[in-house]
């Protein structure tokens, strides 16, 4: 994912967090908390339980360990335009983390289950913007559910 401001509108609750190791974090990345109490970019669906926010500043891999970045905390009704696999979606549809920095529409009936937690809800009907085929990647406007800091994504 290239550095891209994902914030669109709504309240912003900013936090300053330290990143783990010499990893790259790009503007707009979904951010998780690590077991060491630091942060890193989301890299897989299993990271849903540890999601804490969206990066509002970048830090290249060449930065030192524990470099501080700014994140927008999730769960406050803030709307972000995130990368998503091509789909038609409706207001209220759930989205889970599919892979590194990509959301996928969740079609199940249970919105929480270990590695497939719904982390965001669609806030506008439509077809994924910028997508032209079923394998295209586009964007979707979502509001994230409360994350690790509020313990509402993970229920088990």
C-alpha positions in Angstrom: 0.0 0.0 0.0 1.3 3.4 -0.9 1.1 6.3 1.6 -2.4 7.6 1.2 -4.6 9.6 3.6 -7.6 7.3 4.3 -9.5 9.7 6.6 -12.6 11.1 5.0 -14.8 12.7 7.8 -16.0 12.4 11.4 -14.3 12.8 14.8 -10.6 12.1 15.1 -9.2 10.8 18.3 -5.5 10.8 17.8 -2.9 8.7 19.7 0.9 8.6 19.6 2.2 5.0 19.7 5.6 3.5 19.3 6.3 1.0 16.4 7.9 -2.3 16.8 11.3 -3.1 15.2 12.4 -1.7 12.0 9.2 -2.2 10.0 7.6 0.1 7.6 4.3 1.8 8.4 2.7 3.9 5.7 0.1 6.6 6.0 -3.3 5.0 5.9 -2.2 1.5 7.1 -4.4 -0.4 9.5 -2.4 -0.7 12.7 -2.3 -3.5 15.3 -0.8 -3.7 18.8 1.9 -6.3 19.2 2.5 -8.5 22.2 5.4 -6.2 23.1 3.0 -3.3 23.5 4.2 -1.5 20.4 2.5 -1.3 17.0 2.9 -2.7 13.5 1.0 -2.7 10.2 -1.8 -5.3 9.9 -0.5 -8.2 7.7 -3.2 -10.9 7.9 -6.9 -11.6 8.8 -5.7 -13.0 12.2 -4.7 -9.4 13.2 -8.3 -8.4 13.6 -8.2 -9.0 17.3 -5.3 -6.6 17.7 -6.5 -3.7 15.6 -6.1 -0.3 17.3 -6.3 2.3 14.5 -5.3 3.8 11.2 -1.9 5.4 10.7 -2.0 9.1 10.3 1.8 9.4 9.9 4.4 7.2 8.2 7.6 5.7 9.3 10.0 3.9 6.9 11.7 0.6 7.9 14.9 2.5 8.2 13.6 4.4 11.3 14.8 3.1 14.6 12.8 0.7 16.8 10.3 2.6 19.0 9.9 5.5 16.6 6.6 7.2 17.5 3.8 7.4 14.9 0.3 9.0 15.1 -2.8 6.9 14.7 -6.5 7.7 14.5 -8.2 5.5 17.1 -11.1 3.4 15.7 -14.6 3.0 17.0 -15.7 6.7 17.2 -17.8 6.9 14.0 -14.9 8.2 11.9 -15.1 7.3 8.2 -12.2 6.1 6.2 -11.8 5.1 2.6 -10.1 1.7 2.7 -8.9 -0.7 0.0 -11.4 -3.5 -0.6 -11.8 -6.4 -3.0 -14.4 -5.7 -5.7 -18.0 -6.2 -4.5 -21.5 -4.6 -4.4 -22.2 -3.6 -0.9 -24.9 -2.0 1.2 -25.1 0.3 4.2 -24.4 -1.9 7.2 -22.5 -4.7 5.4 -19.6 -5.9 7.5 -16.0 -6.0 6.3 -13.2 -8.3 7.6 -9.5 -8.0 7.1 -8.6 -10.2 4.1 -4.9 -9.7 3.8 -2.3 -7.1 4.4 -4.2 -3.7 4.3 -7.2 -5.1 2.4 -10.8 -5.5 3.5 -13.3 -8.0 2.2 -17.0 -8.1 2.5 -18.1 -10.6 5.2 -21.0 -12.7 4.1 -21.4 -14.8 7.3 -24.1 -14.3 9.9 -21.8 -14.2 12.9 -19.8 -11.0 13.0 -17.1 -12.3 15.2 -15.1 -15.5 15.1 -11.4 -15.7 15.9 -9.6 -14.8 12.6 -12.6 -13.5 10.6 -13.9 -10.7 12.9 -15.9 -8.0 11.2 -13.8 -4.9 11.9 -15.7 -2.2 9.9 -19.1 -1.4 8.6 -20.0 0.0 5.2 -21.5 3.5 5.5 -22.6 4.0 1.8 -24.3 1.7 -0.7 -22.5 1.1 -4.0 -20.0 -0.9 -6.0 -16.3 -0.8 -4.9 -15.0 2.5 -6.4 -12.3 2.0 -9.0 -13.0 -1.7 -9.4 -13.8 -3.0 -12.9 -13.7 -6.8 -12.6 -14.4 -9.4 -9.9 -10.7 -9.5 -9.1 -10.2 -5.7 -9.1 -9.2 -3.8 -6.0 -11.0 -0.6 -5.2 -12.1 1.4 -2.2 -15.1 1.4 0.2 -16.2 4.0 2.8 -16.3 2.3 6.2 -16.5 3.1 9.9 -14.4 0.8 12.1 -15.9 -0.9 15.1 -14.2 -0.4 18.4 -10.9 -2.2 18.4 -8.5 -3.7 20.9 -8.5 -0.7 23.2 -12.3 -1.1 23.7 -12.3 -4.9 23.5 -15.3 -5.1 21.3 -13.9 -6.7 18.2 -12.6 -9.8 20.0 -15.3 -11.5 22.1 -13.6 -14.8 22.8 
